[in-house]
Amino acid sequence: MKRLLFFFFAFWHLLSVSAADWQASRMGIVGDGLTLNTMAIQKAIDRVAKKGGRLVFAPGTYLTGSIILRSNVEIHLEEGAVLFGSSNPDDYLPLDIDSQGDDTRHDNSRLALILAHQANNIALTGKGTIDGNGLQLALNIDSLHHAGVKIDPHYNMKRHRPAETARPKLLYMAHCENVCVEGLHLRNSACWGLSFDQCRKLKLLYLDILNRAYWNNDGIDLTDCHQADIRHCRINSADDGVCLKSYHVDDECRDIVISDCDIVSSASAVKFGTASWGGFRRVTIDSIRVKDTFRSAIAIESVDGAVIDSISVSHIHAVNTGNPIFIRLGHRAGRQPGSISHVTISDFHAEVPFGRPDEDYDLRGPEVDFFHNPFPSVISGIPGHRISHLTIRRADITYPGRASKGMAYVPLNRVNEIPENIDKYPEFTMFGELPAWGFFIRHAEDVILEDVNIRTEKPDYRPPYVMVDVVGL
């Protein structure tokens, strides 16, 4: 009797699993790499959504434009299955939402290959690939602009490329809950890679992200998301690796964990900002391996009024990175400056080279237009608004040295001439030549540096630390 019951329940479980799995090949979806499957995939998603379940793609290349994921639907890509983005800009749709929030810089695209809005219990899983075909798509968007066929009103004339808002992301999900993206290879967006706007209960696990096809190619962007886990991911991006953003003055990124990831970037590995209107609170960053990164290993920025509080950064190992730590409280926009407090950085290792760390990138970050010696780590508030309760503990940082007074020279008696640049774009190079080789700390209070070991590979005439308006060190 027990054996009979066992086989009954096993058979029932097999039926329930197979009933929840829908094979893409049986729903008019063709994996020949030539057939445009947009309508067929969308029809299949809508059908699966009525009962809930998995839409399973067998090995093959499935050409598609924008598709919209519905509640209770999982797209599962088997190994060898590729969702391949169309190179025709007309095949992409925007989400009908205000993605800019309180920001006015028009850098947050509503276009994407895979979209979701107010969808719950959704997933993208498997060992397959989502490839945005981003370079060809971006070039076609650029050509249509110059031909006068499809004008981009925010076209970047300085850098000769379409604005972010004209280029599709790989994924864009807004106001969704219980989202899982796991195991996939994610490739070649025309803009940011994985973008989530005001989503809740988000898991990004074991992802392999290569997003270097075009400019502004971030790896992962979280905008005002709550309860998000990013773990065990490999990210190689032409812009920031993992970027937390806040576009909404009445919301914030909160309860975020970024853990056990490998990041290569032609910008910063992990960054808060630049959009920083609401806030960032209770964020844990742990066990991150960074290499060949042009800008900062860790960049924490509030320049639009954001409140940044309760941030823990630990076990960071960064080699060949342009800058170890950059923390900036400024006032570029917003009614009043925000605040940065209770930030702890511990067990931090970094090695800064003399030359460009991103030399092997096809799309390298733009260099500054002035002569300078190697930059130190920078922690800087603004007059009347100090960064507070900052702890750096058990840090080991190697700088290149080789500073030359003939290249640039700021003696200590001229330290008050270093510009504040209160309303400028935040970057560790934003103050020009600096008078320290290790740390430049300005407008801060209650700062603890404990077991911080810094050294230079070659001699550097500058002192290791320069402190300006630092209270309670």
Secondary structure as GFF3:
##gff-version 3
##sequence-region A 1 473
A	DSSP	alpha_helix	2	20	.	.	.	ID=ss1
A	DSSP	beta_strand	21	23	.	.	.	ID=ss2
A	DSSP	three_ten_helix	24	26	.	.	.	ID=ss3
A	DSSP	beta_strand	32	36	.	.	.	ID=ss4
A	DSSP	alpha_helix	38	51	.	.	.	ID=ss5
A	DSSP	beta_strand	53	57	.	.	.	ID=ss6
A	DSSP	beta_strand	60	64	.	.	.	ID=ss7
A	DSSP	beta_strand	67	68	.	.	.	ID=ss8
A	DSSP	beta_strand	73	77	.	.	.	ID=ss9
A	DSSP	beta_strand	81	85	.	.	.	ID=ss10
A	DSSP	three_ten_helix	89	91	.	.	.	ID=ss11
A	DSSP	beta_strand	112	117	.	.	.	ID=ss12
A	DSSP	beta_strand	120	126	.	.	.	ID=ss13
A	DSSP	beta_strand	129	131	.	.	.	ID=ss14
A	DSSP	alpha_helix	134	146	.	.	.	ID=ss15
A	DSSP	three_ten_helix	164	166	.	.	.	ID=ss16
A	DSSP	beta_strand	169	174	.	.	.	ID=ss17
A	DSSP	beta_strand	177	182	.	.	.	ID=ss18
A	DSSP	beta_strand	185	187	.	.	.	ID=ss19
A	DSSP	beta_strand	194	197	.	.	.	ID=ss20
A	DSSP	beta_strand	200	205	.	.	.	ID=ss21
A	DSSP	beta_strand	208	211	.	.	.	ID=ss22
A	DSSP	beta_strand	220	223	.	.	.	ID=ss23
A	DSSP	beta_strand	226	231	.	.	.	ID=ss24
A	DSSP	beta_strand	234	237	.	.	.	ID=ss25
A	DSSP	beta_strand	242	246	.	.	.	ID=ss26
A	DSSP	beta_strand	253	265	.	.	.	ID=ss27
A	DSSP	beta_strand	270	276	.	.	.	ID=ss28
A	DSSP	beta_strand	279	302	.	.	.	ID=ss29
A	DSSP	beta_strand	307	329	.	.	.	ID=ss30
A	DSSP	beta_strand	339	351	.	.	.	ID=ss31
A	DSSP	beta_strand	377	380	.	.	.	ID=ss32
A	DSSP	beta_strand	387	399	.	.	.	ID=ss33
A	DSSP	three_ten_helix	412	417	.	.	.	ID=ss34
A	DSSP	beta_strand	439	456	.	.	.	ID=ss35
A	DSSP	beta_strand	465	471	.	.	.	ID=ss36
###
